[in-house]
C-alpha cells in the first residue's frame, strides 16, 4: 500500500509541475507549487513508513529516495525560471533533464512496486491456503460436533446417571485443547410458551479464553442480563434449533472483543442447546486487507494518465481505468464485457494476435493500431 501511495503522489507531483510551467500568472504558479509541496511531504512520510516495513534489500529504498530528493533541485530550478518569466528555459529543463530524472525515478519505483506485487502474490497464495485449511478444519470439527451430539443424545435416551452439565463437561474436555469455544444454554420461555431469553449453564475453558469471560461470572445468568439489547430474532433462531433439532451456523462480529466468530448451534435435549465458537478473526482480517490492497491498486491505476485495460482469457474487458474510457469515447461501464476486437478497427488484426500470444506464451510486444474512434495509439 505505501509503495503504491508513493507512486501515486509522484504522479500527482509530475502533473502539477507541468501546471507550473504552463501557468500564466504568479497565483497559478503558487497554487501549483503548493500542491507539489504537499505531495512531496506525503512522499517523504510514506518513505519513512516503507523503510520500517520493507522486507527486501533496503538499498532499493535508499536508491528510490535519493532519486526523489535529487529531483527536488530540478523542480526548484524550473519553478524559479517560471517565476522569472523564462518559460522556454523552464520547459526545456522539464522535457530534458527533468524528464530523464523522472524516468529514472519511475524505474526505481517500478522495481519497488514489482517487489510489492510479488509479495502480494505470495500473501494471496498464503491466504488461499489458509482459507482452504480453515474450511477443512471447520468441516472436520463440525463432523466431530455432530458425532458428539449423537453420543450425547444416545446417552440421554439411555438415561445415563448424572446431570446433563456433567455430561457436557465430559465431552467439552475434548475441545479444551483446540481453538473452539463451547457453551451449554437453556431456553427460557414466558407463560405463553414464547422463547424470551436463554441461560448460560456451562462452558469450556476455550470459550473463556476467546471471550475473556469467566465461567463463574456467566453460568446461571441469562443473556438478557448480560446483553439487554440482544436482538429478539436471535433468541427466536435458537428456539427453532431446540424446537426442530435442525442445527444452525452463522458468522458474527463482536465490537466489544473486536473479533469475528463462526458460530454453530445444535440441540442436545429439549430446551437445551450447545453453541460452538470458531475464532475466524485472522481469516477475516486477511480478507479485509486483500480488499484494501485491491482498492488501492485500482485507485493507483485510475490516477495514471495512460489507458489501462485488463482482459480475461476470453479476450473480454473485465476492468478499465478512467483514461481508457476517455480514449475510446465510452463510459468505463460500457467497456466492460466488450471483446478486444471491438476496440480497434477491423483491419488491425495484429493487436488481436498480440493479446492471444500474450495469453498463450507470456510474450509481450507493441503494435500501432487505429481505434474505432479514429485515435491512433500503441498497444
Secondary structure per residue as TSV (DSSP state, phi and psi in degrees):
chain	resnum	aa	ss	phi	psi
A	1	X	-	360.0	-46.6
A	2	X	H	-65.4	-39.3
A	3	X	H	-62.6	-43.3
A	4	X	H	-64.8	-36.4
A	5	X	H	-61.7	-44.5
A	6	X	H	-59.4	-48.0
A	7	X	H	-62.6	-39.0
A	8	X	H	-63.8	-42.8
A	9	X	H	-66.9	-36.8
A	10	X	H	-65.0	-41.4
A	11	X	H	-59.4	-42.5
A	12	X	H	-64.8	-42.0
A	13	X	H	-60.8	-43.2
A	14	X	H	-61.8	-39.4
A	15	X	H	-65.0	-44.7
A	16	X	H	-71.8	-26.5
A	17	X	H	-66.4	-33.6
A	18	X	H	-66.1	-35.5
A	19	X	H	-64.5	-34.4
A	20	X	H	-60.5	-49.3
A	21	X	H	-64.2	-34.9
A	22	X	H	-88.7	-3.0
A	23	X	-	-63.1	143.2
A	24	X	S	-101.9	-9.6
A	25	X	S	-151.6	170.9
A	26	X	H	-66.6	-32.1
A	27	X	H	-64.5	-41.3
A	28	X	H	-66.4	-37.4
A	29	X	H	-62.8	-50.7
A	30	X	H	-61.8	-37.4
A	31	X	H	-64.4	-46.4
A	32	X	H	-65.6	-40.3
A	33	X	H	-63.8	-40.1
A	34	X	H	-60.8	-39.4
A	35	X	H	-68.7	-38.2
A	36	X	H	-62.1	-45.5
A	37	X	H	-61.8	-40.0
A	38	X	H	-61.2	-46.8
A	39	X	H	-68.8	-31.2
A	40	X	H	-62.6	-43.8
A	41	X	H	-61.2	-40.8
A	42	X	H	-63.6	-40.8
A	43	X	H	-62.0	-46.9
A	44	X	H	-63.9	-37.1
A	45	X	H	-64.8	-43.1
A	46	X	H	-67.8	-35.1
A	47	X	H	-59.8	-41.0
A	48	X	H	-62.7	-39.1
A	49	X	H	-67.1	-44.1
A	50	X	H	-59.7	-41.5
A	51	X	H	-59.8	-34.7
A	52	X	H	-79.5	-19.6
A	53	X	H	-112.2	-14.8
A	54	X	-	-63.8	132.8
A	55	X	-	-97.7	0.2
A	56	X	S	-104.5	-157.0
A	57	X	-	-74.2	120.9
A	58	X	H	-64.3	-17.0
A	59	X	H	-63.3	-27.4
A	60	X	H	-64.7	-42.9
A	61	X	H	-65.0	-45.1
A	62	X	H	-60.0	-43.0
A	63	X	H	-63.2	-44.5
A	64	X	H	-66.1	-41.7
A	65	X	H	-69.8	-37.8
A	66	X	H	-63.3	-40.5
A	67	X	H	-64.3	-37.9
A	68	X	H	-66.7	-45.7
A	69	X	H	-62.8	-40.4
A	70	X	H	-63.9	-31.0
A	71	X	H	-63.0	-25.9
A	72	X	H	-60.0	-40.9
A	73	X	H	-63.3	-38.3
A	74	X	H	-67.8	-40.1
A	75	X	H	-63.4	-42.9
A	76	X	H	-60.6	-41.0
A	77	X	H	-62.2	-42.9
A	78	X	H	-64.3	-41.9
A	79	X	H	-63.5	-45.1
A	80	X	H	-63.5	-43.7
A	81	X	H	-61.8	-40.8
A	82	X	H	-65.8	-43.1
A	83	X	H	-63.1	-29.4
A	84	X	T	-88.0	6.7
A	85	X	T	82.3	8.2
A	86	X	-	-93.5	66.0
A	87	X	H	-66.1	-34.1
A	88	X	H	-64.3	-46.0
A	89	X	H	-64.5	-40.7
A	90	X	H	-61.3	-42.7
A	91	X	H	-66.2	-37.3
A	92	X	H	-64.7	-40.2
A	93	X	H	-67.5	-42.1
A	94	X	I	-60.2	-43.1
A	95	X	I	-85.8	-12.8
A	96	X	I	-99.0	-105.1
A	97	X	I	-65.9	-26.6
A	98	X	I	-64.4	-47.1
A	99	X	H	-64.0	-38.9
A	100	X	H	-63.7	-40.3
A	101	X	H	-69.7	-39.2
A	102	X	H	-62.9	-37.9
A	103	X	H	-62.6	-41.0
A	104	X	H	-62.8	-42.6
A	105	X	H	-64.3	-43.0
A	106	X	H	-61.3	-37.4
A	107	X	H	-63.9	-42.7
A	108	X	H	-63.7	-42.5
A	109	X	H	-68.7	-34.7
A	110	X	H	-61.6	-38.8
A	111	X	H	-63.4	-41.6
A	112	X	H	-66.7	-41.4
A	113	X	H	-65.7	-39.9
A	114	X	H	-62.5	-41.9
A	115	X	H	-62.0	-43.4
A	116	X	H	-64.2	-40.1
A	117	X	H	-64.2	-40.4
A	118	X	H	-62.8	-42.2
A	119	X	H	-64.5	-38.6
A	120	X	H	-63.8	-39.1
A	121	X	H	-62.9	-42.7
A	122	X	H	-63.1	-39.9
A	123	X	H	-64.0	-42.1
A	124	X	H	-62.5	-42.6
A	125	X	H	-62.5	-41.9
A	126	X	H	-62.3	-41.9
A	127	X	H	-62.4	-43.1
A	128	X	H	-61.0	-44.6
A	129	X	H	-62.3	-43.7
A	130	X	H	-62.7	-41.9
A	131	X	H	-62.7	-45.3
A	132	X	H	-63.4	-45.1
A	133	X	H	-64.3	-41.0
A	134	X	H	-63.4	-42.9
A	135	X	H	-63.0	-40.8
A	136	X	H	-64.0	-43.8
A	137	X	H	-63.9	-43.2
A	138	X	H	-60.2	-41.1
A	139	X	H	-63.2	-44.8
A	140	X	H	-62.0	-46.1
A	141	X	H	-63.0	-40.1
A	142	X	H	-63.6	-40.5
A	143	X	H	-62.3	-42.5
A	144	X	H	-61.5	-41.4
A	145	X	H	-60.2	-46.1
A	146	X	H	-60.8	-41.6
A	147	X	H	-62.6	-42.8
A	148	X	H	-64.9	-40.1
A	149	X	H	-59.6	-40.2
A	150	X	H	-63.5	-43.3
A	151	X	H	-62.7	-43.3
A	152	X	H	-61.0	-45.8
A	153	X	H	-60.9	-40.1
A	154	X	H	-61.2	-45.1
A	155	X	H	-66.5	-35.9
A	156	X	H	-64.1	-44.1
A	157	X	H	-59.6	-40.0
A	158	X	T	-81.2	-0.2
A	159	X	T	58.0	53.3
A	160	X	-	-63.4	139.3
A	161	X	S	-67.1	151.0
A	162	X	S	105.9	157.1
A	163	X	-	-74.4	161.7
A	164	X	H	-66.3	-30.3
A	165	X	H	-64.1	-41.4
A	166	X	H	-64.0	-39.3
A	167	X	H	-65.0	-41.5
A	168	X	H	-58.9	-45.6
A	169	X	H	-61.4	-36.6
A	170	X	H	-62.7	-43.2
A	171	X	H	-83.8	-30.7
A	172	X	H	-67.0	-21.2
A	173	X	G	-61.6	-24.6
A	174	X	G	-64.8	-23.5
A	175	X	G	-100.9	-6.2
A	176	X	T	-64.7	-23.3
A	177	X	T	-98.1	7.8
A	178	X	S	-110.8	-173.3
A	179	X	S	-93.4	13.9
A	180	X	E	-104.0	134.3
A	181	X	E	-95.9	143.5
A	182	X	E	-133.6	130.2
A	183	X	E	-133.8	138.0
A	184	X	E	-102.0	127.2
A	185	X	E	-121.7	162.6
A	186	X	E	-131.4	128.6
A	187	X	E	-71.6	139.2
A	188	X	E	-114.8	129.5
A	189	X	E	-117.7	154.7
A	190	X	-	-86.2	-174.1
A	191	X	T	-66.0	-18.4
A	192	X	T	-89.7	-4.3
A	193	X	S	91.9	5.0
A	194	X	-	-84.2	135.0
A	195	X	E	-70.5	123.0
A	196	X	E	-121.4	-10.2
A	197	X	E	-168.5	173.1
A	198	X	E	-146.9	152.1
A	199	X	E	-109.4	145.4
A	200	X	E	-80.9	121.7
A	201	X	E	-100.8	-42.8
A	202	X	E	-164.0	166.6
A	203	X	E	-157.1	157.7
A	204	X	-	-91.3	171.6
A	205	X	H	-67.1	-28.9
A	206	X	H	-67.3	-35.0
A	207	X	H	-63.5	-40.5
A	208	X	H	-61.3	-41.2
A	209	X	H	-67.2	-41.2
A	210	X	H	-66.6	-39.9
A	211	X	H	-101.9	-16.4
A	212	X	-	77.2	7.7
A	213	X	-	-95.3	145.6
A	214	X	-	-98.6	144.6
A	215	X	H	-56.9	-42.7
A	216	X	H	-67.0	-21.2
A	217	X	H	-85.4	-22.0
A	218	X	H	-105.7	-41.0
A	219	X	T	-60.8	131.9
A	220	X	T	93.8	-16.7
A	221	X	-	-94.8	158.5
A	222	X	B	-97.4	160.7
A	223	X	H	-68.4	-30.0
A	224	X	H	-67.9	-29.3
A	225	X	H	-66.9	-38.9
A	226	X	H	-82.2	-41.8
A	227	X	-	-132.0	85.0
A	228	X	T	-59.2	-31.9
A	229	X	T	-95.9	22.5
A	230	X	-	-60.6	135.6
A	231	X	-	-61.1	133.1
A	232	X	H	-64.8	-29.3
A	233	X	H	-67.3	-25.8
A	234	X	H	-69.5	-41.7
A	235	X	H	-61.7	-40.5
A	236	X	H	-63.3	-38.5
A	237	X	H	-65.3	-42.8
A	238	X	H	-64.6	-37.2
A	239	X	H	-64.3	-35.0
A	240	X	H	-63.6	-37.5
A	241	X	H	-60.9	-47.3
A	242	X	H	-65.7	-38.1
A	243	X	H	-73.3	-42.1
A	244	X	H	-101.1	-21.2
A	245	X	-	81.2	2.5
A	246	X	-	-86.3	126.1
A	247	X	-	-69.3	161.2
A	248	X	E	-134.1	140.3
A	249	X	E	-142.3	141.6
A	250	X	E	-159.2	166.1
A	251	X	E	-99.0	145.9
A	252	X	E	-145.6	150.0
A	253	X	E	-123.2	133.8
A	254	X	E	-106.0	107.8
A	255	X	T	-61.6	-34.8
A	256	X	T	-64.6	-42.5
A	257	X	T	-92.8	-13.0
A	258	X	T	54.3	47.1
A	259	X	E	-132.5	149.8
A	260	X	E	-103.0	141.6
A	261	X	E	-132.7	145.6
A	262	X	E	-103.0	124.5
A	263	X	E	-114.6	128.6
A	264	X	E	-114.5	133.2
A	265	X	E	-126.7	134.6
A	266	X	E	-147.8	154.3
A	267	X	E	-80.4	141.6
A	268	X	E	-112.8	-26.4
A	269	X	E	-169.1	170.3
A	270	X	T	-51.6	127.9
A	271	X	T	72.3	4.1
A	272	X	E	-127.3	143.6
A	273	X	E	-145.0	158.2
A	274	X	E	-113.8	137.2
A	275	X	E	-115.3	134.1
A	276	X	E	-110.6	131.1
A	277	X	E	-112.5	120.4
A	278	X	E	-105.1	125.2
A	279	X	E	-79.7	108.4
A	280	X	-	-108.5	19.7
A	281	X	H	-58.2	-46.3
A	282	X	H	-60.8	-44.0
A	283	X	H	-64.4	-42.7
A	284	X	H	-64.4	-39.1
A	285	X	H	-65.3	-36.9
A	286	X	H	-63.1	-43.9
A	287	X	H	-63.7	-39.4
A	288	X	H	-64.3	-43.1
A	289	X	H	-62.6	-41.1
A	290	X	H	-61.8	-41.1
A	291	X	H	-66.2	-38.6
A	292	X	H	-65.7	-41.1
A	293	X	H	-62.7	-41.1
A	294	X	H	-64.4	-42.4
A	295	X	H	-63.4	-42.4
A	296	X	H	-63.8	-43.2
A	297	X	H	-62.7	-43.0
A	298	X	H	-65.9	-39.3
A	299	X	H	-62.1	-39.5
A	300	X	H	-64.4	-44.2
A	301	X	H	-64.3	-35.1
A	302	X	H	-71.4	-22.7
A	303	X	H	-81.5	-12.2
A	304	X	-	-81.3	138.2
A	305	X	S	-71.3	-29.1
A	306	X	S	-72.1	150.1
A	307	X	-	-78.3	132.7
A	308	X	-	-129.6	127.1
A	309	X	E	-128.7	133.7
A	310	X	E	-104.8	125.2
A	311	X	E	-104.3	147.9
A	312	X	-	-83.7	172.6
A	313	X	T	-65.2	-19.2
A	314	X	T	-84.3	8.1
A	315	X	S	66.6	34.5
A	316	X	B	-115.8	146.3
A	317	X	E	-73.4	124.0
A	318	X	E	-116.9	-5.4
A	319	X	E	-162.8	145.9
A	320	X	E	-149.6	147.3
A	321	X	-	-87.3	175.1
A	322	X	H	-61.9	-37.6
A	323	X	H	-63.0	-33.7
A	324	X	H	-66.2	-40.1
A	325	X	H	-60.4	-42.2
A	326	X	H	-66.5	-41.5
A	327	X	H	-62.8	-42.3
A	328	X	T	-93.8	5.8
A	329	X	T	66.2	32.8
A	330	X	S	-137.1	157.9
A	331	X	-	-66.6	148.9
A	332	X	H	-57.5	-39.0
A	333	X	H	-60.7	-33.6
A	334	X	H	-70.6	-24.6
A	335	X	H	-75.3	-29.4
A	336	X	T	-62.2	131.5
A	337	X	T	88.6	-10.2
A	338	X	-	-70.6	145.6
A	339	X	B	-74.9	140.9
A	340	X	G	-55.3	-34.4
A	341	X	G	-64.6	-18.8
A	342	X	G	-78.4	-11.0
A	343	X	T	-84.9	-27.1
A	344	X	B	-127.6	164.8
A	345	X	-	-58.8	150.0
A	346	X	T	-62.9	-25.4
A	347	X	T	-74.4	-11.2
A	348	X	-	-95.1	68.3
A	349	X	H	-70.2	-18.6
A	350	X	H	-62.6	-31.5
A	351	X	H	-67.2	-42.5
A	352	X	H	-61.0	-43.2
A	353	X	H	-64.5	-37.6
A	354	X	H	-61.8	-44.6
A	355	X	H	-65.1	-42.8
A	356	X	H	-63.3	-40.2
A	357	X	H	-63.8	-36.8
A	358	X	H	-60.9	-46.4
A	359	X	H	-68.1	-37.4
A	360	X	H	-76.1	-43.7
A	361	X	H	-123.3	-4.5
A	362	X	-	81.3	7.3
A	363	X	-	-73.7	166.7
A	364	X	-	-144.9	162.2
A	365	X	-	-175.7	-176.2
A	366	X	-	-130.4	136.2
A	367	X	-	-139.4	140.5
A	368	X	E	-91.6	130.0
A	369	X	E	-134.6	169.6
A	370	X	E	-114.2	129.9
A	371	X	B	-80.1	169.1
A	372	X	T	-67.3	-13.6
A	373	X	T	-98.5	15.4
A	374	X	S	70.3	18.8
A	375	X	-	-87.4	139.6
A	376	X	E	-101.0	130.0
A	377	X	E	-151.5	162.2
A	378	X	E	-95.3	131.5
A	379	X	-	-110.8	360.0
